[in-house]
């Protein structure tokens, strides 16, 4: 991104834009973080806590509508199977959709 003239968000400040970016860029993930949507510590919430440990309140403010958007196409599966298929990019896409609707950044 920086090489093509576009900018990237400030990852030192908690924001949904920064979280979306981090979800798409594993090199920004805290050491030891492993993606596993099945567990809070391994999903976007866990990533947010890892990125901004002094602002846990932000991590817990993630909108439930984002998670609903991620899971909607997979609802016909059992409750257990879809979580294995959900990738960080799926959550980032849903977060971007939510942001585009004019939600707080």
N, C-alpha and C positions, 0 to 999 in steps of 0.2 A: 503493500500500500504506500508507504512513504516514497518509494521510488517512482511511482506513477503520478505523483502530485496530489493524491487523495490523503486525507488525514485519518487517524484512528483515534478512538476515545482515550481519555486520560484514565488509565486503569487504577490510579491511586485514589480515585474518587468513586464511591459506590453509585452506580446508575444502571438502569435497565439496558441502555445502549452499550455500556462497558461490559455488562454481563453477557449480552448477546455476542459481542465481539469475542470475549474470552471463550465462550462455548464453542466457537468456530476455530479457535487457535489454541491447540494443546500446549504450545510453547509458553503460554501465559498461565497455565495451571500451576497451582502451588505444588511443591515437591511432595510426592506421596499420594496425590489425589488420583483416584481411579474412577472412571465413569461407570456407574451402575445405577440405572434409573429405578431399580427395585428398592433401593435404600436412600433415605434422605441424605446421608453423608456422601453419597456418590452421584447425586443428581444436581440440578442447578442450585438448589438450596445449599447443598454441601460445598459446591464450588464457590458460591457467594460468601459463605462463612470462611472458607479458606483464603479467598482473595482479600476480604475485609473483616478480619477477626475482631476488630474493635467496633464494628458496626453490625452486630448480629441482628439487630432490629430490622435493618434493610433486608437481610436474607429472608427473614420470616414475613416480609411484606410482599413477596412474590405473589402476583394475582392468581387465584385458582382458575380463572378463565384461561390462562395460558396453558395450564396443565390439561384442562378440558379440551382445548384446541388440539393439543398434541395427541391425546388419546382418542379423540372422536373417530378418526378413520380406522382405528384398530378395535373398536368396541365389540365387534362381532366375535372376537376371540374370547377365550376365558379371561378372567380377571388377572391371571398370572402370566400368561403367554405374552401379551403386548409389551410388558415392561422389558422383556429381553430384546425387543426389536427397536426400542426408542433410543435414538442416538442424540448426542448433544446438538447436532444440527437441526433436528426436529424441534427441539425446545427453542433454539435460537430463532427458527422460522416463525414459531408461534409467538414468541416475544416480539419479534419485529412487526408482525401483524397487529399485535396489541398496541405497540407504540404508534404505528401508522394510523390507528384509529383516533389518535389524539390523546392518548393516555399519558400520564406523567412519565418523564424520562428518568 
